[in-house]
Amino acid sequence: MMRLLVIWFCASVACSESSSLTFHGHKVIQVQLETEEHVKFIKSMDKTFNLDFWRPDSPSRIAANMTVDFHIHANQTESILHLLKQNTAQFQVLFHDLQVGIEAQRDRPRLRKSKKHKYIKYNDWDTIVDWTCKMATEHPDLVSRIEIGNTYEDRPMYVLRVGSSTAGPSIFMDCGIHAREWISPAFCQWFVGELVSGYSKDEGIKKLLTNMNFYILPVFNIDGYIYTWTKDRMWRKNRSPTSDSNCFGTDLNRNFNISWCEIGSSDDPCTEIYCGKSPQSEKESKNVADFILSHLKSIKAYISVHAYSQMLLYPYSYTYDPAPNSQELDAISKGAVLEISRLYKTKYVYGPAASTIYPTAGSSDDWAYAQGIQYAFTFELRDRGKYGFLLPESKIKATCKETTLAVKYIANYVLSHSA
């Protein structure tokens, strides 16, 4: 059962800041696939070496004229680099030592030792929990904390309701559905901070919060997120067991009840795109679905925040067929992307997900759209591969500021087009 909570005291369990699994000598390679022969070669190499694909998220999504990023183990380096050169594939090494990249991500040493919540650093889960408590406690007229259920490992999932409207439209936003995409939860925290601090000094934000509400889930995949801090920085899925005793986790963005386990997903529990035992079999995805359904009358937009690639996507993901209001979604996306470019000239690509990035079945945005939420979007935040999942802390502020402009643009559109 969902409970509306304003917590006056929060207890935390300390979380180790260092992963037990290290990546010394591991590399991340970016390859330009120019021909079908290159595609066959990379797929063949994956069968031999079991590559960890960063972009796209599975070898099944590889196609000619595509940029592919993948992580390789130290003991594979010599063989793989030799094969790449032998097959005349254009490539570059993004990370010569992945462990160095992981340690460099937290590039603000002064903040690293602090357990205090900061918007310009990556915060561990316990720090985020304390922050949600603090936001609800210090801003009770504007923020409330809602417990929507527990994860597989029995951690409470919190949604922050931000706004003072009693009858206006709402927007649901989630971050961190994939555990290793740390910039995503950082944005949800930043955005809440922007809303709360801007309420008293920014007429645009005050107008939004007076007339609508935001439901913001700072970390969707909590168990996986904690695992990236304590065990394996590169972990993607949740942490539920599977039918294969050697493999854990379901891709929560393949687990929703929309064209479940079809294109762009897998029924193999050991893959990164495992769809789960059944639609919404995972506690996390079911909790989110139940919450959205219970607030369906007010929720007019759904925004899911991912990384990386610098894209703004809209339905559909599971089919190349256009969504009924695809022209409207395209126009909104164009406006939001222009907003992103205003500050730092950051360039985003936008369009329907299936053709803009790759087809995906069982995704949360398609599911939300199918429930009648006609404004459904997925952000793929910075960057385009230089840092990938390891975007430095020094890039958080700029990334979040430009993305905030885009979300505000969408919110204003939703507000002005809601009955």
N, C-alpha and C positions, 0 to 999 in steps of 0.2 A: 504494500500500500504506500502511496506517495504521501509524504508528510511535509507540511510547510513549517520550516524551522527558522527562527532567528536565534542563533547560538550565542550565549554570553560567555561561554568558556570553551576552549578547545584544547584537547590534549594531543600531543604529537609523539610519534615514535621516530627516532632518528633514522635517517636514511644515509647509507654510505654513499660518498660522492665518487668512488672509483669503481669501475667495472672489474670483475675478476677475470674476465676474458680479455686478453690483450691482442693487439694487431700489429706487432712489430714486424716490419718487412712486408706487410700486405700492401697491395697497390690497388688503385682505382684507375681503370682504363676507359678512355672515351674513343669510340670507333665510329667512323663515318661509313655507313653501309651504302655503297654506290650501285651495286648490282645484286641480282638474285643469287649469284655465286657467293658473294660476301655473306648474304643471309644464311645460306646453307652452311657455309664455313663456321659462322658463329654458333649456329644451332648444333652443329657437330661437335664443336669445341665444348659447348655446355654439357653435352652428354658425357664427354670424357672427364671434364674437370668440375662439373656441378657449380657453375658460376653463380655469384650472388648479384642479380641484376638490380641496379638502382633505377635505371630508366631505359626502356619501359620496365614494368615490374615483373615481367615474365618473358621467357624466350618465345612463347607462343605469339607474342604481340610484335615481334620483330618483322620489319619489312624493308624493302629497298628504299633508298633515299631517306634513311632515318639515322639519327644520332643515337648511339647506344652507349650507356655507361654501366660498367660492371666492376665488382670487387673480386680480387683474386688473392689466394693465400700465398705466403712467402715462398713455400716450396713449389709453387706452380709457376713462378715468375719467369724463370729462364725458358721453360718449354713454351709458355703462352706467347711471350714476346718474340721468340723465334718463329712460331707459327704465323703470327700477325705479319711479320716482315716477309715471310715466305709467300704469303698469299696476297701481298701488295695492298693490304687494307690500310687506309689512312687512319692513324691513331695518335693519341697523345696520352701521356701519363698525368692524370689529375692529382693523384696523391702517390708520391714515391714511397712514403711510409705512413700507412693509415693511422697508426697509433699517434704519430706526431700530429696529424690532422685532428684527431679526436681531442688531444690535449690542447691544441691551439684554438679550438672552437671557443673555449672559455678564456678569451683573450684579455680579460680584465682582472688581473691578479688581485687587485685590491678588494674586489667584490667576491672572489672565489671562496674565501674563508668565512665570509659572513653568512649566517643563517637567516638574516632578515630578507624579507621579500623586496625585490627590486624589479622594476619594469624593464630595465636595460640589461638584465642578466637572465640566464636560464635557471629557473627555480625547480627544486625537487618537489616531489608530491606532497610531503609533509608541510613544506613551506607554502605551497599553493592552498592546502586545506586551511592552514591558519589564516591565510589571506582572505579566503572566502568568508570565514567567520568574522574577521575584522571588518570587511566591507558591509556585511549585514548588520553588525553591531553599531558601527559608527554612522551608518546612513540608513536607519530603519524606515524612513519615509520614502526612500528611493530604491533600496535594495533588500531583497529577501532571499534566503537560501532554501532551496527545495531539495529534499532527498528523494530521488526517483527510483531507488532500488540499490542492490549491491552487485559487485562484479563477481566473477567466478571465484576469486580468492577472498571474497566476502568483505570487500572495501566499499564504503558508501559512495554512490555517485551523486554529485551535487550540481544542480542547475541554479544559476543566479538569475533571478527575475529583476530586471532593472527598468524602472519606469513608474509613473504615477497615474497612468490612465486606468479607468475602471471599465471602459467599454470600447476602447479603440482596438485597432489591429495589433498583431504581435509578429515578431520575427524570431524564429528559432535558429540559433547558431551553435555549431559544435566544432571543437578543435581536437587534434590529437587522436584521430581514429586509427592512425598508423603510428606505432610507438616511437619510431626513430626520427620522426619529423618534428623536431623540437621547436622550430620556429612557429609552428602552428599553435600549440598551447600558449606560447609567449604572446602571440597576437591576441588571443581571446582575453588574456589578462590585461594587456595594454588597452584593448577596446573598452573593457569595463571601466578601467581607470579614466579613460578619456570621457566616457559618459558621465561618470560621477563628478569628476573635477570640472567638467564643462557645464554642468547643469546651472551653476550660479553665475557663470561669466560668458557663456556662449549662447546667444539667442537661438541659433540653429539647433543646438543640442537640446536646449530647454523646450523648444517647440516639439521636437521628436518625443522626448520623454514625457511631456504633458499629454500627448495625444496617442502614444503607442507604447508598447512594452517590448523589451528584448528578453528572451529566454536564452541564456548563454551557458553552455556546458564546457568548462575550461579544458577538461581532459576526458575524452570519451573512453579511451583504452588505458585505464589507470594501471592495471596489472602489468601490461606491456611496457608502459612508460617507466614504471618503477624498475622493471627488469633492465631497461636500457641504462639506468643509473647504477645498478648494483651488479649486473652479470654480463650483459652483452649489449654494447652501445648500438649495434646494428639490428637489433630485434625489431620486427615489424608487426606481428600478429598479436592476438591476445594470449592468455596463458592457460587456456583450458586443455585438458588431455584429449587425445584423439584415439581413433581405433588402432593406430600404429603406435605401439608402446615407445618407440624411439623418437616420435615427433609430437610436438606440442603446438597448439595455437590455431585459431581460425582468423582469416582475414575478415574483419568486421564489415568492411566495405564490399564484401561479396556475400554477406549473410542475410540481406534483406529480402523480403518476399516479393520480388519483382524479377521475373524471368530467371529465377534462382538456379544457380549452378550451370548456366548455359554458356554463352560466349564470354571469353575473357576471364573465366574462373575455372577451378579444378576440383575434382572430387578426390584428389590425392592429398592425404593429410600432411605429407612432407613438403608440399609446395608452399610458396609464399602467398599464393592466391587461393588457398583452400577455402571452399565455400561453407564448410560446416556440415553437420549431420543432417540438418533440415533447415528450412527457412526460419530465421530468427531463433535458431537453436541456442544462441549464445545469450547469456544473461544481459550483457551490455547492450546488444542491439535490440533485444526485446524490451528492455527498460526504456530506451529512447523511443521506440515505436509506440509503446503504451502511453508514454507521456504526451507525445505529439497527438495521438488519437484522442486523448482525453481533453486536449486543448484545441481541437481541430477547428472549432467555430471561430476562434480568434487568430490562429496562426495563418498568415497570408503569404509568408515567405520563409524559405529554408536556405540557410547558407552553411556549407561545410568547408572547412579550411584545411588544406593539405600543403605539402611541399614535395618536390620542387618542380619548376619548369616555366614559371611566369605565364600562367594561363588563367583565363576566366571561362569556365565551362557551364553549359546548361543542358537540359535533357534534349535528346535521350543519350544514355550511355549504352544501353543494351541493343539498340537497333539504329540503323542509319536513316530510318524514316523520320521526317521532321515532326517535332512536337506541334500540337494544334496552334499554340501562340508563339511559334518559333521566331516570327518576325519581330514581335514585341520583345522577346527575350534577347534577341540579337541587338536591338536598338538600345536596350538597357545596358547590355554588356559593353557596347561601344562607348556609351557615356561614362560608365564606371572605369573603363580602361583609360579613357582620356583624363579622368580625374587622377588616376595613379601616376600618369606621366607628368602631371603638373609640377611636382616638387623636384624630382631628380631625373626626369626624362627616362624613367624606367619603362621599357617596352614590354607590353603583355600581348599575347595572342588570345583571341576569343572565338567562341563558336560552339556548336553542338559537340558534346563530349566524344561520341563515337568516332567522328571524323576528324576532330581537332587533336585528340591525344590517342585514344585507341578504345575499342569496344569493351565494355565491362557489364556483366550481368550481376544482379543482386546488390546494386549500389544504393546508398542511402538517399541520394538526390532524386534518382528515378522513382524510388519508393514514395518519397514525400510528394513528388509531382503527381503520382498515381492516386494519392489520397485527396487530390483536389487543391493542393498548394501550388498555385500556378506560377509562382516566382521562385524557382529553385535553381541555386547556383553552387558551383564548386570552385574555390580559388586554389590554384597551385602557386604558392608564394615563391619568393626568390630562392635560388638563383637559377641559371640555366645549365649548371654543371660544374663550374669552377670549384665550388664548395659542396654542392649537393646537399646531403643531409647534415653537413657540418658547417652550416652558415655561422660565422663568428658572432659572438655577442656584440661586437662593435657595429654589426649590421642590423641589430634588432630595431633600434630606434627608427632608422630610415625606412625599413621594411614596414613597420607597423604604422608609421605616420602616413605613408602613401596608401596603404591598404585601408586605413580608417576613412580616407576621403572616398574611396570606392564604395565602402559599406554604407556610409552616410548618403551617398548618391542613390544607392538602391533603396535605402530606408525612406528617403524623401519621395521617391517614385511610388513605393508601396503605399505610403500614407496618402498621397494625392489620388491614388487610383483604387482605394478601398471604400466600399460602400459604408 
